[in-house]
Amino acid sequence: QEDQHALAGRNGAGKRKAGEVWRVQLVLAKLRKAARELLTLETKDPKRLFEGSALMRRMFRYGLLEAGENKLDHILGLTVNKINGQKIINRRFLKLYGQNRPSR
């Protein structure tokens, strides 16, 4: 929690910002979990190929990964600072992924 407040304090707006940091951490945890699960599958597994390419496409679309970072391992290296450094993308990203949607 101190890390959240440190990140929020560094960027300004206090509690509102701390909530945004928390949401970014939650979304990153979900993305990392999906990447870890896909990495446990065989490299030629159809599920890994299909879902892995879809996940990577989303990461490229939101600008979270560069063109050279085209492996699932790079998703595990994403940090809150990398996402917070891109404000416009961050808001769009949180709007899509930070919602509480019912699970399927």
Backbone hydrogen bonds, N-H to C=O, Kabsch-Sander energy under -0.5 kcal/mol:
donor,donor_aa,acceptor,acceptor_aa,energy
5,H,1,Q,-2.2
6,A,2,E,-2.6
7,L,3,D,-2.6
8,A,4,Q,-2.7
9,G,5,H,-3.1
10,R,6,A,-2.1
11,N,7,L,-1.4
12,G,8,A,-1.1
13,A,11,N,-0.6
14,G,12,G,-1.8
16,R,13,A,-0.9
18,A,14,G,-2.0
19,G,15,K,-2.0
20,E,16,R,-1.4
21,V,17,K,-2.3
22,W,18,A,-2.2
23,R,19,G,-2.2
24,V,20,E,-2.3
25,Q,21,V,-2.4
26,L,22,W,-2.2
27,V,23,R,-2.5
28,L,24,V,-2.6
29,A,25,Q,-2.2
30,K,26,L,-1.9
31,L,27,V,-2.4
32,R,28,L,-2.9
33,K,29,A,-2.2
34,A,30,K,-2.2
35,A,31,L,-2.4
36,R,32,R,-2.8
37,E,33,K,-2.5
38,L,34,A,-2.1
39,L,35,A,-2.3
40,T,36,R,-1.1
41,L,38,L,-1.0
45,D,42,E,-1.4
49,L,45,D,-2.4
50,F,46,P,-2.7
51,E,47,K,-2.5
52,G,47,K,-0.5
52,G,48,R,-1.7
53,S,49,L,-1.7
54,A,50,F,-1.8
55,L,51,E,-2.4
56,M,52,G,-2.4
57,R,53,S,-2.3
58,R,54,A,-1.9
59,M,55,L,-1.9
60,F,56,M,-2.3
61,R,57,R,-2.6
62,Y,58,R,-2.1
63,G,60,F,-1.0
64,L,59,M,-2.1
65,L,59,M,-1.1
69,E,66,E,-1.1
70,N,68,G,-1.4
74,H,71,K,-1.3
75,I,72,L,-1.1
76,L,72,L,-0.9
77,G,73,D,-0.6
77,G,74,H,-0.5
78,L,75,I,-1.5
83,I,79,T,-1.6
84,N,80,V,-3.3
85,G,81,N,-1.4
86,Q,83,I,-1.6
87,K,85,G,-0.6
90,N,86,Q,-2.8
91,R,87,K,-2.2
92,R,88,I,-1.9
93,F,89,I,-3.0
94,L,90,N,-2.9
95,K,91,R,-2.1
96,L,92,R,-1.7
97,Y,93,F,-3.0
98,G,94,L,-2.1
101,R,99,Q,-1.1
